[in-house]
């Protein structure tokens, strides 16, 4: 969408951000063309305005001022900004103002955005909510072999089945094995997966992204949050995206463009396990000490998705193992989940405190797949996808104080993974959708509660 602007020196078409195109609600797979175009649209505000023009902001209007050559700026035009979103300019960085800025379009971040917009509809309020995601598309950086507990989804979308959420393979069997090098011993399962589903978490996150967009959430995929912005009172006021056009040696290339500042009255960090900005804020505000939490521990999870023969496929079958190929001093285990369409998710999790410096988690994973109880299932199959990710393993005692001045840390950024249950998706969703971390410390963080008090009444 474009706005015609008359200034004292020239007339020009200013491209306004076409938010409906920033996150396509088309059928998968998405095209990557719109990602690069939306990135240029945001980053080139100054370029389109020209060197002799700038943004200023007052009330709910963004004004364009033009340099008159005599040492002052004159009014060149106005753009009425819908809702409460607005544009501003500070030195060499363009800024966009929101009520709530969320970093990370995962289960926690999208659930928080969706719940806020649902409350807006219920209370006849209007809050602008922005989600920035480093992946090229929503769901691109989501990796999980997932047995999903739907309690948080039930609260967020009670009619999710009718709305065609990609949650349609219920758990049909739940097995737990102890492996030796050549044998598998069946043990009583310590997990209760009755009523749970075997899902692709990336597909669920894409569906949540579509639902968030329908509610009016503005999603910016392809932008990494690289900097925390604070005011003079040491309160977080938003984030800044990474600069583009930077050479490997750190010098600025000809196409250099400054990152955009996304400012919010509330900033929620949902970056996932060991998020870079979350870790900085945990140290900056001593959140782990404040919450009396122990240090966090981590594991590496390796996963592959296989397509196997139809006669071997058992949709909804869940298997967890411990023991071989890891030794008795190494903590970890494996999983094998039968999804739909003859697909199987198989993986190995190895805690990163292993003592053997020569242990290679990837090689251990290859050994696991050759176990006599596992190999027959995979023979004749094809690997469709593979990847690895870091996991929180510290549990409840490692959760830091999740609220900081100006916002909160939610999801796996705060370590809301239920380790004994091997479940983290529903806890991440609830931490965002039900303001879990704010409710715990709401009385002490009254300034934070005040940001949402109008929605609660």
N, C-alpha and C positions, 0 to 999 in steps of 0.2 A: 504494500500500500504506500502511496506517495502523498505528500502534502506540498502544495505550491506555496512558496515563501517569497514575499517581496521585501527586499532589503534596500538600503540607501545606495548601494553600489551595483547590485545585480539581482536578477531573479533566477531562481533555481528550484529544481525538484528535490526535496529531501526525502529519502526512503525511510519510512518509519519501520520499526521491527515488526515483521509479519509473523507473529507468534504462532499462528495456526500452522505455519509451514515448518516451524523449528522441530516439531516432533510429529512425524507423519503417522496418521492413524490408518494407514493402508495395510493390506495383508502382508505378512512376512513372505520373503525377506525384504528388508528395507533397502532403498537405494542410498548410496553414499553421497550422491551429488548435493542433496539438500543440506547435508552436514557442513560441507565446505562453504556453500553459499550463505548459510546462516552465520557461520563464523565470520565471514567477510562483512556481513551486514552489521554485526555488532561492532567489530573492530575498526570499521572505516567511517565512523561518524564524523570524526575530525576531517577526514579526507574529503567527504562529500560537502562538508560545510566550507572548506577552504581555510587557508591560513589566516584570513582576515575576519573570520567569524568564530563564534564560540557559543556554548550553551550556558544559560544561567537559569535558576529555578526559584519560583516564588509561589507558595500555595499549591494549587494543583495545575499550574501552567509552567511549561518550559519555554523560556524566551531565547531567541537567537539575537545576539548582539554583534554588531559589526564595528571594526576598528576604523576610526575616521581619519587617521593619520596625524591627528593633532594631540595625541597623548590621552585619548579617552575612547570609551566604547559607547556606541549609540544603539538604540533599539531597532532591530531589523525585522522582527516578526514574532509571532507566538504560535505555539503548538499546544492545543488542548490535549492533555494526556488523560485517557480513560481511567476510571477508578482512582486508586491512590498510588499507582506506579508513576514514577517521574524520572526525568533525566537531569543530571547536573554535570558540571565539569570542575575538576580540581587539578590545577597545574597541567601536566601532560597526560592525565588519565581520565577517560570518560567514566561516569558513574551512573548506575541505574538504581533507584531506590525502591525498596519493597518493604512490606510489613514483616515477612518471614523469608529468610534465605536458608535453604537446605542444601548441604553438600553431600552428594551421593544419591543416585537413583536406584537404590537397592530396596529390599523389603522394608527396612526401618524408615528410610527417607520418604519413600512414596506413600507408606501408610500414614506418616505424620502429615504429609501434604493433603492426602485424601480426607483425613479426619478433620483437619482444619477447615477445608472447604465444605464438608458436610455440616459442620457446626455453623458456618456462615449462612448456609441455606436455612438451617433450623431457626437461627436467631435473627434472620434478616440483616446480616452484617456483610461488610465487603472488605475482605483482607486480600492483599496481593501476595501470592506465594510463588516463589521461584525455586526450582531444583536444578542444580548444576551437576553434570555427570561427565567424568573423564573419558568414558568409553565412547566410541564412535556412534553407538546407538544404545538405547536403553536395553539392558540385559547383556551387553557385550562382555562385561567383566564379571558376570555372575557364573560361578562354578561351584557345583555342589551335587554330590550324590545324596538325594534328599528323600527321606521318609517324612512326610509333612503332616504335622498336627494342625487341624483346621480351626482350632478354637478362635484364633485371632481373626481369621478370615470370616468366620461366622459373625463376629461382632462388627466387622467393617462392612461386609456385604452379606446380610442374612440370606439373600436370594442369589448367591453366587453360582449355584447350579443352573438356575434358569438363565443367568447372564453368561453362561458358557465359559466359566473359568477353566483353564487347562488343568483341572484337578479331577481326574476321572478313572484312576486305577487304584481301587482300594487294596489294602494289604490283605492277602489271602493266606499266607503262612509266614511264620516268624521263627527262624532257626538260629541256633548259636552253637558254634563248633570250637573245639580246642584242637589245633593242628599240631601234629608231629611231622617229621620230614616225609613220611610215607602214609600216614593215616589221619583220619578225622574222627574225633570223639564228640558225640552229641551231648550237649549240656542243657539244663533248663535255661530258657531265655530270661535274662534279667529285665528285658524291655517289654512294655505293654503297648504294642502297636495296633491294638484293636481299634478300628475307627479311623486310622490314619491312612494316608495315600502315598503311593510312589509317584513322584512328579519330576518334571524338569523345572528347576527353580528359575532358570533364565526365561523360560516361556511364561511362568507365572508373573515374573517381574515385568515382562513386556505387556502382559494383560493389565497389570496394575498401572503401568504407564499410560495406557489408553484410557483407563478409568479416571486417572488423575487429570489428564488433558480435557476429558469431557466435563469435568467439574470446574475447569478454568485455571488449573495449575500450569504455570509456564515452565517448560522443561528445556534445558539447554544441553544436549549431548555433544560430546566432542570438546568440552572445555574442562581443563583441570584446574582446581582451586589450588593456587600455589602460595598464597599469602593471607595471613590473618590481619584484618584492619581493626585498629583500636582508636578510641578517642582520648582526650586529655585526662579522663578519669580512669583510664586503664580498663575500660569496658569494651568488649568486642562489638563492633558495629557492622561486620560483614566480612567478605572475602574478596580477593582479587584473583582474576584468572592469570594464567601464565602469559608472559610476553611471547610474541611470535616474530620470526625473522631474526633469530639469534644464532650466530655461528657456533661451531664446536668449541672455539677458544673463548667464547663469551662476548665477542665483538658483535656490533649491530650490523646486519646486512642492509642492502638497499630497501628491502621490503619489510624492515622492522616495524612492528606495531606494538604499542604499549598494551598491556592487559587491561581488561575492563574491571572496574570496581562494582561489585554487587553488594549494596548496603541494605541492611535490614534492622528493624527494631529488635528482632530476635533471630539468632543464628543457630541452626541445629546441624551438628556434625554427624553424619551417618556414612562415614567413609569405609567402614568395614574393619576387619582385623588390622590392628597396628596402623591406623591411618596417620599420615604424616602430620596434618594439622592438629588432630586430636592429641597425638603424643606431645606436641609442642605446648598445647594448652594444659595438659595434665601436669607438665613440669612447671609451666609459668605460674599456675595458680595452686600448685602443690595439692592437686585433687586426690592423689592416691593417699597422701598423708592425712588429708582432711577427712577422707572417708574410711580411714584406718584399714585400707586394703593392702594386701601383700603384693609383691611384685607379680606381674603377669608372666605366665609361661606359654609356650607356643608349640605347635606341631605342624608338620608339613603333610598335606593331603594330596595324593596323586590319584587321578581318576581318568578312566577311559570309558567311552560308550561304544559298545559292540552291537553289531547286528548278527544274530545267531539263527540257526535253523529253526523253523517253525515247530518241529516236533520236540525240541528241547526247551522251548519258551513257555514259561509259566507266569503270566501277568500277575503282578502283586506279590510274588514270592520275595521274601526278604531273608538275607543270610548275613550274619556277622561272625567273625572268627577272631581268635587271639592265639598267641603262641608262634609257631614257625611261620615265616622265615626269620622272625626276630629272636634274639637270644633272651635269656631270663633277666638281663639287666636293662633291656630296652623296652620302653612303654609304647604300645601301639596296637593296631589291629587292622583288619580288612573288612570290606563290605561288598556285597553283590546283590543288586536290586533289579528285578525284572520289571521293566516299564512296558509301555504299549508298543505296537508295531515291531515286534520281534527284537526290541532293543533291551540291552542289559547294561547297567552302570556297574563297573567293577573298579575298586580302588583300595589303596593302602594308606594308612595314617601312621606316621612315625613321629613321636615326640622329639623335639630338637635338643633334649638333654642327654642324648645317647652318649655313652662313654667311649665307644670304639671309634677312633678318629678315621678309620678306614671304611666305616659303614657307609654305603651308598643307597639312599632310599629308593632311587629309581631301579637299581639292580635288584634290590630286595623285592620290589614290585614284580619284576620279570620272573624271579624265582617263584613267587606266590602263584602266578598264572600257570606255572608248569607243575603245580602240585597235582598228584593223582586224582584228587577229589574235585579239582577246578578245571583242569585241562580238557577233559571230555566235553564240557559245556561250551568252551570257546573254540574247539577245533572246527574248522570249516567256516568260521565266522569272519567278519570284517570289522576293523576299527574305523569308526566314523568320526570320533572326536577324542581329543585328549587334552589334559591340562593339569595344573597344580595350583595350590593356594595355601596360604598360611591360616592356621586355626588357633583360636584362643583355647587354652587348656587349663587356665588357672581356676575357673569356677567362681562360685559366689564370693569366696574370700578375697578374690583379686579385683573385684569391681571397685573402681575409684568413685569419689564423690562426683556425680555426673553433671552437676550444674555449675556453670561459671558465670561471671558477670557478663550479661548480654546474650546468653544462650545455654545450650546443653549438649552433651554427648549422648548419642543413642545407638542402639543396635550393637553390633560386634565391635564398634569403636570403643565402647565402654566395657566389653567383655560379657555381654548378656547371653552367653552360651551355656546351656544346661548340660554339663559334661556327663553326669551319670546317665542321662537319657539320650545323649548324642542328638540333641535337638537345639537349634538356635534360631530357626526362621520365625516361629511363632513368638518367641520372646523378643526378637528384634522388632517385629511388627507391633507388638503390644507396647514396647518401650516408646514407640513413636505415636501410635494411634491413641493410646490412653494417657499420654503424658506421664508415663510411669515414673521417670526420673524426677519430674516436677512435683508429682504428688508426694513422693517420699520426703522431699525437702521443701515443700511448698510454703510452710510456715516461716522457715528461716529465709527463704528466697522470695519474700513478698513482692519485691520489685519485679521479679519474673512473672509471678502470678498476675500482677497487675496488667501485664500485656494481654492476658486472655480473659480478664474478669468480665469484659463485655459479652464475650461468647458464652460464659458460664451462666449468666443471669437470664 
